[in-house]
Amino acid sequence: MVKDRMKFIRLDSNENPCGCSPLAKKAVIEYMEDDKLSKSQYPDEYTMFLRSAISEKYGVDRDEVFCGNGADEIIYLLGNTFINPGDEVILPEISFASYASSASFRKGKIVCAPLKDDFGIDLDAVLKAITENTKYIVLVNPNNPTGTMFCEEEQYEFLKKVPEDILVIIDEAYAEFYMGANFPNTCSMLRDFDNLIILKTFSKIYGLASFRIGFIMANKKIISSLLSEDYRAESIQRFNVTTLAMIAAQAALKDDVFLENTKTANDRCLKNLCKHLDNMGYSYVPSHANFLLINIRRDCTPVVESLEKKGYLVRPGTVLNADRLSEYIRVSIGTNEQMEGFIHAFKDCLKL
Ligand SMILES: Cc1ncc(COP(=O)(O)O)c(C=O)c1O
């Protein structure tokens, strides 16, 4: 039976518990209240003003940006565009599920590269998995659901070793949560690698998951093929990105204060959760994102079910990777109050 997710404290989808940027909220309200701006017209299907705002923020050309109805839509578009039956897609053994499903829809073959023992992405193992049938490689950084990350030098060295005719999709859905200094400046690498596609979303730190808006940045050839009339007529539902989503996203891009506050709050609650787990004697994969993969040392299903009975949704490891994560749960970082409640419920479920 389908459950009403809205009734739960949802620590299963890595959303922003601080809500959305106040600037985004203000921009949406102003748009709704301004009678000169027509609400009755279809949105700009080429998402021009948002692409310009993204290009300014990230120092790329507008023609290097493409927006979609959530990053998920673009992941499926990339599968539809590039994968033919038998083509290979290399993914780290544990990665974001949409990449495998979008390639499988097109009868592509998923090739899994093993992770390191500490769950970090093994870039050498990814390189070793390349064959003449490889169409693209996907790396999520920080990775979902593990939260591990690779740094600037590792990424650059990796990209140098990938043959030019193989696309590399680097998914940075959680990049802004990283607190350190050596996160890859992937946009600057677009100048050196024509086969690079960077994927980002407004659903995570920007807090706009309900608006459905994400984007990619890549060289102009790739982007212009996705924007071409013929391609759009065949593959994309017209007006896939709403005007409201573009307005909210454009304003959110300017809200550095909100981003900083979210990042700090996330870091504090994440560290606090880790401290509790240390005291309880449970291990976890150190995370650079807004979620934590916890080893609960028993089948996760009954624990997830009893957490649900107490009003908390978390992601069971069995759906993330049945082979390696059946004794894990992934918990999104909520507000202070939500996390206090969760820790209490979690201890109760573990009978601690
Ligand atoms: C790594 C990663 N990429 C992409 C997405 C999709 O984001 P969106 O909400 O923009 O479709 C998610 C959503 O959870 C994600 O975790």
PDBQT file of the ligand as one rigid body, heavy atoms in Angstrom, charges set to zero:
ROOT
HETATM    1  C1  LIG A 401      23.083  12.264  -6.518  1.00  0.00    +0.000 C 
HETATM    2  C2  LIG A 401      21.769  12.777  -6.986  1.00  0.00    +0.000 A 
HETATM    3  N1  LIG A 401      21.672  13.242  -8.230  1.00  0.00    +0.000 NA
HETATM    4  C3  LIG A 401      20.503  13.724  -8.702  1.00  0.00    +0.000 A 
HETATM    5  C4  LIG A 401      19.373  13.724  -7.926  1.00  0.00    +0.000 A 
HETATM    6  C5  LIG A 401      18.082  14.208  -8.520  1.00  0.00    +0.000 C 
HETATM    7  O1  LIG A 401      17.729  15.465  -8.060  1.00  0.00    +0.000 OA
HETATM    8  P1  LIG A 401      16.411  16.196  -8.525  1.00  0.00    +0.000 P 
HETATM    9  O2  LIG A 401      15.565  16.388  -7.319  1.00  0.00    +0.000 OA
HETATM   10  O3  LIG A 401      16.876  17.508  -9.097  1.00  0.00    +0.000 OA
HETATM   11  O4  LIG A 401      15.722  15.360  -9.563  1.00  0.00    +0.000 OA
HETATM   12  C6  LIG A 401      19.428  13.246  -6.617  1.00  0.00    +0.000 A 
HETATM   13  C7  LIG A 401      18.235  13.216  -5.773  1.00  0.00    +0.000 C 
HETATM   14  O5  LIG A 401      18.179  12.670  -4.701  1.00  0.00    +0.000 OA
HETATM   15  C8  LIG A 401      20.657  12.756  -6.139  1.00  0.00    +0.000 A 
HETATM   16  O6  LIG A 401      20.794  12.250  -4.894  1.00  0.00    +0.000 OA
ENDROOT
TORSDOF 0
